[in-house]
């Protein structure tokens, strides 16, 4: 598992064009809130079918992932369900960000791993919905800040403003001189600080990890940051289980508070290995929740080629 500088492969997903615009999103919000969730969800069927039929690269990536995680070759129904699950979590953001918690059945597993006084890192992935965690935090009056790159932060803020101008998200932009200081301040004042650790960006140092049976490059940056911050690290995922059901899982991942400097790099690699193992286990537990619709394993092949 050798670290590599992931300039080209990491940037693949960032080059994918954003679909739609703010006005379309506002129209969808307006329709969904007035029609109600059951009727609003009817719109997801033609949208999912469109992407199944015409989003070729995303479809290839979906098929490649499902081939790795399902006990049988992916069928057309599996591929549709994968896309529909993603569309469902995006649609549900509209209601979660407008505090319509009454619409959802949310189960929490492993809440005992969260320090009562806060001050912990939440390490997630593009698996399920992180929004359901942030919404739960608002409901329970927990303070959660998100670490993300500035360009992503701008997109998230634009999306939030379109969905609910009153919704507030505490975002710490990465790559700034004071990013680490901001994270430390949040942790010291009892915040939970969340980050997603399954996608690399140009310039990130990545490490090839065995994920779902094949090497995949995952960023080391989140784990190095966790080691420098010296606070407990909790694995977190908010799985969509169909209908209105979500299941939020918390599991202890690492604690660098007493790690000597000489052992830090080995501890970082060990923490990333545990992260990958947990990620793979939850992918198998809820296989339609993986929302990385690009060539994650960098096979350079289409899904059809990987099946032969």
N, C-alpha and C positions, 0 to 999 in steps of 0.2 A: 504494500500500500504506500506508494511513493507520492509525495506532494508534487504537483505540477502547477505551473503558472497558467491559469485558464483564461487566456485572452479570447481565443476564437470560439471554443465550444461554449463557454459561459455566456457569450453574448447572443447566442442563437435565439433564445426566447425573448430577449429584449428587442430584437429586430422585428418580431411579429407585430403587424399593425393592429392598433386599437380599433375595434369595431363600434360604430354608433357614435353618438355625441351627446352633449349635456341636454340638449332640447329633447332628444328622443328618450333619454333616461327620465327627464321630468314628466314627459307624457306617460311613460310606463308607470311611474310612481303614482301619478294622478289617477290613472285607470285602475291600478291594482288596489289602491286604498279605497276607492269608491265601489268597485265591483266586489271587493272582499277577496280573501285568499283563495277559497275554493274556485271561484270563477276566474280569478287572475291566473291560477295555475293552468287553466285550459290553454292559455297562450303559449305555455312552455312546450306543448306537444308539437305544434308546427315549427317552432323555433328549433327544437332538438332534432326534428326530422330534417330540417334544412341543413343543419351542421353535419348530420350523419351523411347526407347525400353529397354535399358540395364542399365541405371543409376537408380537403384531401390530406393535408399534412397533419392536422389535428386527428383525423380519423386513423391515419397510419400509426401515429404515436399511441393512440388509445388501444388499437389492436395489439401493438407490440407489448404494452404494459399488461393488458388483460391476458395475453398468452403466458406471461411470466407468473401471474398471480392466481389465475383460475385453475381448477383441477381438470378442465376440459378446454379444447380449442374454443376461442371466443366466437360466439354466434352473433348474428345480426342483432338479436334481442339484447345480448350483453352489451354490445357497443352502444345501442340506443339508451340503455339504462345508465351507462356511464355518463353520457352527455346529459341525459335528463337529470341525473343527480347533481351535476354541476350547475345546470340551469336552475334547479330548485333552491340550492344554497344561495345563488345570486339573487333570486326572486325574494327569498326570505329575508335578505338584508333590508329590504324596503320596510318590512314590518318590525324587525328587530330594532332598527335605527329610529323608528317612530314609537318605540316603547310598547308595542303590542305583544307583550310576553304571554298574555292570556291565550294566544293562538297556538302555543307550542307546549309540547310535553318534553321537558328537558330533564334528563337524569344525570347525576354527577357521581362519578366513580373515582375514589382516591383523594377526596378533599382533605383527608388527614395529612397529606404530603405538603399542603400549603402552610407555610409558617403563619401563625395567627397574627403576628405583628407585621406581616408583609416583608419587603426587602428581599425578594427572590427573583431570579430570572425564569421566564417561561419560554422554553425552547419548543417551537412548533414547526409546522411544515405546511405545504400546500395540500393538505389532507383534511377533507371536511371543511369546516367553517371556523375561522378564528373569530368571526363577527359574533358568533353565539357566545363566545367567552367574554368579549368586550361588553356585550349586552347584559350578560349575567352580572358582570362587575358593576355596571351602572345600577342594576336592580338591587344588588347587595351592598352598594356603597363601597366597593373596593376600588382602589386607584390603580389603573393600568396605563402605562406608557408603552408606545411601540417604537422600536428602533428600526428605521428603514432608510434606504437611500433617497436622496433629495428628490430625484425625478419621480420615484414611486410615491413619495409623500405628497408631491403636488397633485398627482393623479388621484390619490385617495382623498385629499381635501376637496378637490373638484367634485368627486363623486358624492361625498358626504353633503356638500353644499346643495347639490341637486336633489338628493333624497330627503334631507331634513336640515335646513339652514341652522337649526338650533342644536343639532347633534355636535358634540365636541369630542374630538379625539386628541389625546396628548401624544404627539409624534416627536421623536428625537431624530433629527436628520443625521445620517452617518456621513463620514467624510469631512466633517467640519472640525476646526481646531478645538472646539469645546464640546464635542460629542460625548467623549468619555466623562468629562466633568458633569455634564447634564445627567448622564446615566447614574453616576455616583450620587448626585444630589437626590434623584428620585428614589434610589434604593435606600439611602440613609433616612429618608422621610417616610418610609413604609410603603412605597409604591411597589407593584409588580412591574417588571420591565420585560416585554415580550419581543421576540425576534423569530424569524423563520430561517431555518438553517439547511434548506434542501436545494437552494438555487445559488449558483455562482454568478457574479457579474464580471465584466471585463476588468482585469487587473487583480482579481481575487486569487489567492493561492488556494488551490483545490487539492484534494487527496483522493486517490482511487480507492473506493470502498466496495466490498462485495455486497451488493444490494439486489435481493431477489434473484440470486444465482449468477450475476454478471457484474463486472466492474462498472461503477458509475462515479463520476467526479462530484464530490460534495465539498463545499467551502470550509476551510479551516478557520476563517475569520471569526464567526460567531463563538467558537469554542476558545479561541485565543482571547477574545474580549471577555468571555466569562471567567477565564483564568485570571485576568488582570483585575476584574471587578471583585473577585473573592467572595462571592455570595452563593447560596444554594441555587442549583439549577434544576428546574422541574420540567420534565417532558409533558407537553400538553397537546391534546387534539380534541376537536369538537366534531364528532362523527354524525353524519346525516343517515338516519336509519329508515327513511321513507315516511310518507305521510307528513305528519307534523312532529315527528320524533327525532330528538337529538340526544346524544350521549357524550358528555364531556369527561375525558379521562385525564387524570394527573398521576404521574409516576416520578419518583425521585430519580434523577439522572446523574448528578455529580455535585461535589462540593469542594471547591478549590481553596477554601479558607485556610487550610493548614498545609498546602502543598509547597514543599521547598522549591526554590527557583530551579535547582539542578534537575528536579524531577517533573517540571512543568510540561515539557513537550510530550513526554510519555503519557502523562495524565490527560493531556488534551486529546491525544490519539485514542486513548482508552475510552474517554467520554464520547468521542465521535463514533467509535465502534458500538457503544451501547445505544447511542441515538439511532444508528442505522438498524440495529437489531430490533429496537422497539418500533421503528417506522415500518419495517417489513412485517412485523407481527400484526400491527394494526391494519396494514394494507390487506393482509390475508383475512383479518377479522371482518373488515368492511371494504371489500375490493373496489366498489364503485365510487369511493371517496377520493381517489388520487387525481388531482387536478393539474398535473403538469403535462399539457398537451403539446409536447415537442419531443424531439429525439433525445430523451433523457440519457440513454446509455451510449449515445453517439455511435450508433452502429453504422451510420452512413447508408443504411438500406431501408427500403420500404417495408411496411409490415408484411406484405405478401412474400418478400424475399426472406424475412426472418422465419416464416412458417415452413420453409422448405429445407 
